[in-house]
Amino acid sequence: MLSQVTYLQFLAVFVGLPLSVLAVGSVVSRRPGRAPLRIQAGGIALLVGLALVYTTPWDNYLIARGVWWYGDGVVSMRIWQMPLGEYLFVAVQSVLVGVWTFRLDGPVDATVGHTWRDRLLGVSAGAGVALAGLALVLGPAATFYMGAIFVWAGPVLALQWGVGWRYLLAVRRRLAVMVAVPVVYLSSIDRVAIEWGLWTISPTYSTGLTVGGLPLEEGVFFLVTSLFVAQALVLLRWVIARWG
C-alpha cells in the first residue's frame, strides 16, 4: 500500500499521461474515413456531460451504502459523497475511451437499416439487463454491487441498442477493439489502485470473485462504461450519415 499517493496523483499519471499521448497521436495521424475533429470534440464533450449527470447519483449512493471506500489520506475534497477525483475519473475515462474510439474510426456504412422491430428488440434486451440487475440487487448482499451495475447500465444499453444494434453488429470487429483495449487498461490500473489501498471494494456487497486479482464487479463496470462511450460515438456517426 502506497498511502502517499493521492487519488488525483493517481489519475494524473495513469490516465492523464496516456490520454495526452493518445490525443496528440490522434490529431497528428489522420486517416480517410475518420470523423472530423469537430464531430470528435463535440461528441466526446456531450458524453462527458451525460456521464457526469447519469453517474453522479448512482456513484454517491453506492459510496454512502458502503459498497467501496477510500484509503486514509487519499481524498482531500468531497462533493456530496464522491471525492473530487471520482468526478474527474468519470470525465477523463469518457474522454480516454472516446479518443481511442475515434482513433480506430473508419468509414460509415449508411446503408445499414434499423426497423421498428429492431428498435423494440434492442430496448427489450437492455431492459432485460436492468431486470437481471434488479434480481441481483434484491438477492443476497454479495450480489448487490453487480446488480447495481446492471440496473444502472440497462437503460443506457436499451437506448443505444434501440437506436442501432444492427449497425453495432455490422461493425462488431472494430467495436470490439474499441472496447476491449480500454477495459483491459482501466481494469489493470484499477487493480493497482486497489493493491495500493486507494480504494477498497466491500466484501459484503461483492461476490469475492476475481480475475487476475481484480474484483469481477470492477471489470464488469469498465466493460459497460467503455461500451457506453464506444457505442454512443459509433452510433452518432451512423445517425448523422443516415439522417444528416
C-alpha positions in Angstrom: 0.0 0.0 0.0 1.4 3.4 -1.0 -0.6 5.8 1.2 1.4 8.8 -0.1 -0.3 8.5 -3.5 -3.5 10.5 -3.7 -6.4 9.9 -6.0 -5.6 13.0 -8.1 -1.9 12.0 -8.4 -3.0 8.5 -9.5 -5.3 9.9 -12.2 -2.6 12.3 -13.5 -0.1 9.5 -14.0 -2.3 6.6 -15.0 -5.0 8.4 -17.0 -3.7 11.8 -17.8 -0.4 10.8 -19.3 -1.7 8.1 -21.7 -4.7 10.3 -22.6 -2.3 13.1 -23.6 -0.2 10.8 -25.8 -3.3 9.3 -27.4 -4.8 12.7 -28.1 -1.7 14.1 -29.7 -1.4 11.0 -31.8 -5.0 11.2 -32.9 -4.5 14.9 -34.0 -1.3 14.2 -35.9 -2.5 11.0 -37.6 -5.4 11.4 -40.0 -6.9 8.5 -41.9 -9.5 8.6 -44.6 -13.0 7.9 -43.3 -12.4 9.2 -39.7 -14.8 11.7 -38.2 -13.9 15.5 -38.5 -12.3 16.9 -35.4 -15.5 19.0 -34.6 -17.6 15.8 -34.5 -15.0 14.1 -32.3 -14.7 17.0 -29.9 -18.5 17.7 -29.8 -19.4 14.0 -29.3 -16.9 13.5 -26.5 -17.9 16.7 -24.7 -21.5 15.7 -24.9 -20.7 12.3 -23.5 -18.7 13.7 -20.6 -21.6 15.9 -19.6 -24.1 13.0 -19.8 -21.7 10.6 -17.9 -21.4 13.1 -15.0 -25.2 13.7 -14.8 -26.1 10.0 -15.0 -23.3 8.6 -12.9 -23.2 11.1 -10.0 -26.3 10.0 -8.1 -25.5 6.3 -8.6 -21.9 6.6 -7.5 -22.8 8.7 -4.5 -25.5 6.2 -3.4 -23.1 3.3 -3.6 -20.4 5.1 -1.6 -22.9 6.1 1.0 -24.1 2.4 1.1 -20.5 1.3 1.8 -20.0 -0.6 -1.4 -16.5 0.8 -1.6 -14.4 3.3 0.4 -11.2 5.2 0.1 -7.9 4.9 2.0 -6.6 7.3 4.6 -5.1 10.5 3.1 -6.2 9.5 -0.5 -9.0 12.0 -0.7 -8.7 15.8 0.0 -12.1 17.1 -1.1 -15.5 15.6 -1.4 -18.6 16.9 -3.2 -21.6 15.1 -1.6 -20.2 11.6 -1.0 -17.9 11.5 -4.0 -14.3 12.7 -3.9 -13.2 15.3 -6.5 -11.0 12.6 -8.1 -14.1 10.4 -8.7 -15.8 13.1 -10.7 -12.6 13.6 -12.7 -12.3 9.9 -13.2 -15.8 9.7 -14.7 -14.9 12.6 -17.0 -11.4 11.6 -18.1 -12.4 7.9 -18.6 -15.1 9.1 -21.0 -12.5 11.2 -22.8 -9.9 8.4 -22.9 -12.3 5.8 -24.3 -13.8 8.5 -26.7 -10.4 9.5 -28.1 -9.4 5.8 -28.5 -12.7 5.1 -30.3 -12.2 7.8 -32.8 -8.6 6.7 -33.2 -10.0 3.4 -34.7 -12.8 5.2 -36.5 -13.4 4.3 -40.1 -15.9 4.8 -42.9 -19.6 4.7 -42.0 -21.9 2.3 -43.9 -25.1 4.3 -44.0 -26.9 1.6 -45.9 -27.4 -0.5 -42.7 -31.1 -0.1 -41.8 -32.9 -0.5 -38.5 -36.6 -1.3 -38.3 -39.1 -0.6 -35.6 -39.0 -4.3 -34.7 -35.2 -3.9 -34.4 -35.7 -1.0 -32.1 -38.1 -2.9 -29.9 -35.7 -5.9 -29.7 -32.9 -3.6 -28.7 -34.9 -1.8 -26.0 -36.1 -5.2 -24.7 -32.5 -6.5 -24.5 -31.4 -3.5 -22.4 -34.5 -3.8 -20.2 -33.5 -7.5 -19.7 -30.1 -6.4 -18.4 -31.8 -4.0 -15.9 -34.2 -6.7 -14.7 -31.4 -9.1 -14.2 -29.7 -6.5 -12.2 -32.8 -5.9 -10.1 -32.9 -9.6 -9.2 -29.3 -9.5 -8.1 -29.9 -6.3 -6.0 -32.9 -8.0 -4.3 -30.9 -11.2 -3.7 -28.1 -11.9 -1.3 -25.9 -8.9 -0.2 -22.9 -10.4 -2.1 -24.6 -9.8 -5.4 -25.7 -6.2 -4.6 -22.8 -4.4 -6.4 -23.1 -6.5 -9.5 -26.8 -6.0 -9.6 -26.4 -2.2 -9.1 -24.1 -2.1 -12.1 -26.7 -4.0 -14.3 -29.6 -1.8 -13.1 -27.6 1.3 -13.9 -26.4 0.0 -17.2 -29.7 -1.3 -18.5 -31.4 1.9 -19.5 -28.3 3.2 -21.4 -27.9 -0.1 -23.2 -31.6 -0.1 -24.0 -31.4 3.3 -25.6 -28.2 2.5 -27.6 -29.3 -0.9 -28.8 -32.8 0.5 -29.6 -31.2 3.2 -31.8 -29.0 0.9 -33.8 -27.9 -2.5 -32.6 -27.9 -3.7 -36.2 -25.2 -1.2 -37.1 -23.2 -2.1 -34.0 -23.4 -5.7 -35.1 -22.2 -4.7 -38.6 -19.1 -3.0 -37.2 -18.6 -5.5 -34.3 -14.9 -6.3 -35.0 -13.9 -2.6 -34.9 -16.2 -2.0 -31.9 -14.7 -5.0 -30.1 -11.2 -3.4 -30.2 -12.6 0.0 -29.3 -14.0 -1.6 -26.1 -11.5 -4.3 -25.3 -8.4 -2.2 -25.0 -9.8 0.4 -22.6 -11.4 -2.4 -20.5 -8.0 -4.2 -20.1 -6.1 -1.0 -19.4 -8.6 0.5 -16.9 -9.1 -2.8 -15.2 -5.3 -3.1 -14.8 -4.9 0.3 -13.2 -7.9 -0.3 -11.0 -6.2 -3.4 -9.8 -3.1 -1.3 -9.0 -5.2 1.3 -7.1 -6.8 -1.4 -5.0 -3.5 -3.0 -4.2 -2.1 0.4 -3.2 -5.1 1.0 -0.9 -6.5 4.0 -2.8 -9.9 2.3 -2.5 -11.4 -0.9 -1.2 -14.3 -2.9 -2.5 -16.6 -4.1 0.2 -16.5 -7.9 0.7 -20.1 -7.7 2.0 -21.6 -6.3 -1.2 -19.4 -8.1 -3.8 -19.2 -11.8 -4.8 -15.5 -12.2 -4.0 -14.8 -13.5 -7.5 -11.7 -12.0 -9.1 -9.9 -12.0 -12.4 -6.2 -11.5 -12.1 -6.8 -10.2 -8.6 -9.4 -7.6 -9.7 -12.9 -7.9 -8.3 -15.2 -9.2 -11.0 -17.6 -6.3 -10.5 -14.9 -3.7 -11.3 -14.2 -5.5 -14.6 -17.9 -5.5 -15.5 -18.1 -1.8 -14.6 -15.3 -0.9 -17.0 -16.9 -3.1 -19.7 -20.3 -1.4 -19.6 -18.8 2.1 -19.3 -16.5 1.5 -22.2 -19.5 0.1 -24.2 -21.5 3.3 -23.3 -18.9 5.6 -24.8 -17.8 3.5 -27.8 -21.3 2.6 -28.9 -22.6 6.1 -28.5 -19.8 7.6 -30.7 -20.1 4.9 -33.3 -23.9 5.4 -33.4 -23.5 9.1 -33.6 -21.6 9.0 -36.9 -24.1 6.4 -38.3 -27.1 8.6 -37.4 -25.5 11.6 -38.9 -24.7 9.7 -42.1 -28.3 8.4 -42.4 -30.3 11.4 -41.4 -27.8 14.3 -41.5 
